Amino acid sequence: MRPLTDGEIKALIVLLGDDDIKTAAIARKTLLEARHQARPFLEASRQAADPHVRTRVYGILETLRLDELGERFRSFAALPSAWLDLEEGAFLIAESAYPNINRAYYRAMLDDMAETLKARLTPMPRGREVIDRINQYLFDELGFRGNEENYYDPDNCYLNRVLDRRLGIPISLSTVYLLLARRLRIPVVGIGMPGHFLLQYNDSLFIDPFHGGQLLTRGDCVQFLMNNGFGFHPAYLSPTPTRFMLVRMLTILIQHYTASDPDRAESLTQYRDMLTHTQAGL
């Protein structure tokens, strides 16, 4: 593609507001292709008089930002599965919606929570009491809970917002639990059952963070699977690797955004593909 002149770029930005959808779409595509040249003009057009131009300029700039984040995500996804860090992956996903996320602030929050728990787990209790104390702190004292009233709110998936609001869905609440357990070297793993995400402690107790840390037996989990039409396979109760926890988070977000923000859904689909395609090549 030949370089565009300044005048051509400005004309294309004006065409973003055209009543003809095809014309606006061609202008958008051309501006995306000329992203490096066009970006300063797009930034300057954030306050354009035409509201359609403002909206479409914002959409293009968001696409550019998500593409740049995607390059960082690509490097992350290319790591061997054993090296993937759940915390880093969760923050990268959160950054797709919150570009100015203060990671140091949220890491410090998790560190402080882990230090509080460490004091309550010294000396380390045995068996179920470990989980009882963690559950009492997280769910009773801090008030983390499943967002049953607004389950499909995308903020339920973003680590920073889950920590801010103490609200989430099974996989995001499980992520917070896991990040604390890993700081404390407590043997907790994620269990990505069909239809619900749980945790398992020390190869024995199953924990349901969405329901206040409710403790379940293997039989309870099998019953849930059978009652919900999934059938049972031993793999359903096997630990879920970090790579596939992140794939599951992204899949939920893609479902959220497919209708309301298809450009964002497309970008997140690319992130998910990076994780799954890299895995296929290992």
DAPE-V358178 format. One record per helix or strand of 3 or more residues. SS is the DSSP state (helix for helix, strand for strand). FROM is the first residue (numbers start at 1). TO is the last residue. If there is no record, write none. Layout:
ss:SS from:FROM to:TO
ss:SS from:FROM to:TO
This chain:
ss:helix from:6 to:15
ss:helix from:21 to:33
ss:helix from:35 to:44
ss:helix from:51 to:77
ss:helix from:81 to:83
ss:helix from:86 to:95
ss:helix from:103 to:120
ss:helix from:128 to:141
ss:helix from:154 to:156
ss:helix from:159 to:165
ss:helix from:170 to:183
ss:strand from:188 to:191
ss:strand from:198 to:201
ss:strand from:205 to:208
ss:helix from:209 to:211
ss:strand from:214 to:216
ss:helix from:218 to:227
ss:helix from:234 to:237
ss:helix from:242 to:260
ss:helix from:262 to:281
